[in-house]
């Protein structure tokens, strides 16, 4: 099985170099996550309006502990943390085989007991539900 995983990772790494990096590094806009562009390959818990909303990740207990747990969940899922300032986190996930890169951002709202999330594909129009499924998986893992 290791040979298969090594081959798959090699193909994914080679293919991911074909896709462009984002023009600008993702960041907050006016203290919130950016809204989705209106395509079905993006979900966001913080957009004022939009066709593809998703619920934020709720937590109980201390915000710092939830934030650390989030970082562990991202790494366990194969994500790479690009930026983490303690209240905003930008991570990337590479879709196996094709090498597509998805940007997944989080903003901590400790007062409300939630972590807002935005998950978006860099390219294309549809993601066949991958970003929504990823957010649901993160939410589930945060509860376990």
Secondary structure, DSSP 8 states (H G I E B T S, - for coil): -HHHHHHHHHHHHHHHTTS---SS----BTTB-----SSTTEEESS-SS-S-B---EE--S-HHHHHHHHHHHHHHTT-EEEEE-SSEEEEEEE-TTT--EEEEEEEEETTTTEEEEEEEESSSS--TTHHHHHHHHHHHHHH-
